[in-house]
Amino acid sequence: MNADKNCQTYGIDLKKGVLNKGNLSRIERVMKKAMAGEDITVGFLGGSITQGCLSSTPETCYAYLVYQWWCKKFPMSQITYVNAGIGGTSSQFGVARADDDLLSKNIDFTIVEFSVNDKDTAHFLETYEGLIRKIYGYPTSPAILIVNSVYYNDGYNAQEQHVKVGKAYGIPCVAMKPTLYAKVLDGTFTSRDITEDDLHPNDLGHSLMAEVICDFLEDVYASLGQASDDEAKLENVTPVSENAYENSVRYRNTNCQDVLTSNDGFTADDRPQNDIREIFRLGWTADKKGAHIGFDIEGTCIGVQYRQSVAQPTCIARAVIDGDLDNAKILDGNFEETWGDNLALDTIAEHLPYGKHHIEIELIETHEDDKVPFYLVSVIGSGKN
């Protein structure tokens, strides 16, 4: 990628993309490691944009283009690429899967991109902070760059919430709203020039997005050795939220032995999950009304993942915490969009008193012509004492 080629053509002010410079010592440390010829791993955790949805090839996705920047900048280093983007997922799922999909790869540098999947709410401020704290506090001290994507039809994203987290922990933040979206607003190009659906970039959009990110990395590289070593210590940072999601555990049929309390009518799916994007794996299916499954989950927050299917009709379930039927949550397996099956994640309870809480999931509506069974993907428990 020729740095600034497209952004110069369109007059995009790359410097406006830096919403928080943050403490650069961790990124510098990774660059110095690569300069010395040591192996490094660069990771990307996010939703469908990070996964590369609507890029023509995996290599034209912004994440791969940023990876290529590292390879070209540090040719003496063997650089490993980890793309842990999963479409349609938020930071609430991100924090529950970060260990398996990202941190276990021993990453040195990672981009975190959930600003169009998270909402601009206090809930997602909390889930995003939990994710950042989990990565930031990992024993290998990986460098983090927060990236904010945007809806190109109205400028909506969770940027305000995510930047709060970045500033609290001294983490750099770069954004597409004051760069790419600003050029849509001033008429330099239309949204259709860079995205087919006002959300997922095409190849040009991915290239522009990568240029915004790589320009920031170029500036860090140009000033190597100037960063302060006084980076924030996790234990000294007062969370900006209630921070109930930093400690999240995802239970599927492979690790639920200690929490599964009952099962009548749910069948474990034992097909192997060969790729992180095979999202409907290792859960449970059921198709008979009255089928139920129960778990005792320790924590303060409980979420349930299930499939919402475009093949309709399908089953509808109900989730009840601690027998409280008045506050039961409906898990509707029917998906009203058309782009494909959705991995839904519903918050069933939040900020409960810490302890073990019983969740019972029961099928309450089935149909003779159901196209697919109800698929319970996982139960997620969050929070600590």
RAHU-V717783 format. One record per backbone hydrogen bond with DSSP energy under -1.0 kcal/mol. NH is the residue of the N-H (numbers start at 0). CO is the residue of the C=O. Records with the same first field share a line. If there is no record, write none. Layout:
NH: CO / CO
//
This chain:
4: 1
7: 3
8: 4
9: 5
11: 6
13: 11
15: 12
16: 13
17: 14
18: 16 / 172
19: 172
22: 169
27: 23
28: 24
29: 25
30: 26
31: 27
32: 28
33: 29
34: 30
35: 31
36: 33
37: 32
39: 77
41: 79
42: 108
43: 81
44: 110
46: 112
50: 46
51: 47
52: 47
54: 51
59: 56
64: 60
65: 61
66: 62
67: 63
68: 64
69: 65
70: 66
71: 67
72: 68
73: 69
76: 73
79: 39
81: 41
83: 43
85: 45
88: 85
93: 89
94: 90
96: 92
97: 93
100: 96
101: 97
102: 97
103: 98
104: 101
105: 102
107: 40
108: 40
109: 142
110: 42
111: 144
112: 44
117: 113
120: 118
124: 120
125: 121
126: 122
127: 123
128: 124
129: 125
130: 126
131: 127
132: 128
133: 129
134: 130
135: 131
136: 132
137: 134
140: 137
142: 107
144: 109
145: 171
146: 111
147: 173
150: 155
151: 197
154: 150
157: 114
161: 157
162: 158
163: 159
164: 160
165: 161
166: 162
167: 163
168: 164
170: 165
172: 19
173: 145
174: 16
175: 147
180: 175
184: 180
185: 181
187: 182
188: 182
192: 189
193: 190
194: 190
201: 193
205: 201
206: 202
207: 203
208: 204
209: 205
210: 206
211: 207
212: 208
213: 209
214: 210
215: 211
216: 212
217: 213
218: 214
219: 215
220: 216
221: 217
222: 218
223: 220
225: 222
230: 228
235: 232
236: 233
248: 380
250: 378
252: 281
254: 251
258: 255
259: 255
260: 293
261: 293
263: 291
266: 284
268: 282
277: 274
278: 276
280: 278
283: 375
284: 266
285: 373
289: 362
290: 287
291: 263
292: 360
293: 261
294: 358
295: 258
296: 356
298: 354
299: 381
300: 381
301: 348
302: 379
303: 345
304: 377
305: 343
306: 374
307: 341
308: 332
315: 364
316: 330
317: 361
318: 328
319: 359
321: 357
323: 320
324: 322
326: 323
327: 324
328: 318
330: 316
332: 314
334: 308
341: 307
343: 305 / 341
345: 303
347: 301
348: 301
351: 299
354: 298
356: 296
358: 294
359: 319
360: 292
361: 317
362: 290
363: 315
364: 315
369: 366
370: 312
373: 285
375: 283
376: 304
377: 304
378: 250
379: 302
380: 248
381: 300
382: 246
//
